[in-house]
């Protein structure tokens, strides 16, 4: 399980996060799910994130929070792609 999903799970099941942090983590989880469910070549939008946040986490988020979660997700995934063995040989 990746680090973000551990944090999302903790936000869902424990009180270890402040309410503000809990909302941010759940919105980020919704952004991850929206990305995973989007069509290839079609990036997830804030409008995709909102219903996922409500359906999966019971979290009603505004368009601004959905956009922020998508930006945070994209920033986290901008790392260079690891090179495969074929590319390094």
C-alpha positions as CSV (number, residue, x, y, z in Angstrom):
1,X,0.0,0.0,0.0
2,X,1.4,3.4,-1.0
3,X,2.0,6.2,1.5
4,X,-1.0,8.2,0.3
5,X,-3.4,5.3,0.8
6,X,-2.1,4.7,4.3
7,X,-2.8,8.3,5.1
8,X,-6.3,8.1,3.5
9,X,-7.1,5.0,5.4
10,X,-6.0,6.6,8.6
11,X,-8.1,9.7,7.9
12,X,-11.1,7.4,7.3
13,X,-10.7,5.2,10.4
14,X,-8.9,7.2,13.1
15,X,-8.9,10.6,14.7
16,X,-5.2,11.1,14.3
17,X,-5.6,13.9,11.8
18,X,-7.1,17.3,12.4
19,X,-10.4,17.9,10.5
20,X,-8.7,20.2,8.0
21,X,-6.0,17.6,7.3
22,X,-8.5,14.8,7.1
23,X,-10.5,16.7,4.4
24,X,-7.3,17.4,2.5
25,X,-6.2,13.8,2.6
26,X,-9.6,12.4,1.6
27,X,-9.8,15.0,-1.3
28,X,-6.4,13.8,-2.4
29,X,-7.6,10.2,-2.3
30,X,-10.6,11.2,-4.4
31,X,-8.2,12.8,-6.9
32,X,-6.1,9.6,-7.0
33,X,-9.3,7.6,-7.7
34,X,-10.5,10.0,-10.4
35,X,-7.1,9.7,-12.1
36,X,-7.2,5.9,-11.9
37,X,-10.7,5.9,-13.3
38,X,-10.1,8.4,-16.1
39,X,-9.7,7.3,-19.7
40,X,-6.2,7.1,-21.2
41,X,-5.2,10.5,-22.5
42,X,-8.1,12.2,-20.7
43,X,-7.0,13.8,-17.5
44,X,-9.2,13.8,-14.5
45,X,-11.0,17.0,-13.8
46,X,-12.2,18.7,-10.6
47,X,-15.8,17.7,-11.7
48,X,-14.7,14.1,-11.6
49,X,-13.2,14.4,-8.1
50,X,-16.3,15.9,-6.4
51,X,-18.7,12.9,-6.9
52,X,-15.9,10.4,-6.0
53,X,-15.2,12.3,-2.8
54,X,-18.9,12.1,-1.9
55,X,-19.5,8.5,-2.9
56,X,-16.3,7.0,-1.6
57,X,-15.6,9.1,1.5
58,X,-18.8,10.9,2.3
59,X,-17.0,14.1,1.8
60,X,-18.7,17.1,0.2
61,X,-15.9,19.2,-1.4
62,X,-16.1,22.4,-3.4
63,X,-14.6,22.9,-6.8
64,X,-11.6,24.8,-5.4
65,X,-10.7,21.9,-3.0
66,X,-11.1,19.4,-5.8
67,X,-8.7,21.5,-8.1
68,X,-6.2,21.8,-5.2
69,X,-6.3,18.0,-4.7
70,X,-5.6,17.4,-8.4
71,X,-2.8,19.9,-8.4
72,X,-1.2,18.2,-5.4
73,X,-1.6,14.8,-7.0
74,X,0.0,16.0,-10.2
75,X,2.9,17.6,-8.4
76,X,3.5,14.4,-6.5
77,X,3.5,12.4,-9.7
78,X,5.8,14.6,-11.7
79,X,8.9,12.7,-10.7
80,X,10.9,11.3,-13.6
81,X,9.8,7.9,-14.7
82,X,12.3,5.2,-13.5
83,X,14.3,3.8,-16.4
84,X,13.8,0.1,-17.3
85,X,16.6,-2.3,-17.6
86,X,16.3,-2.3,-21.3
87,X,16.8,1.5,-21.4
88,X,19.8,1.4,-19.1
89,X,21.6,-1.4,-20.9
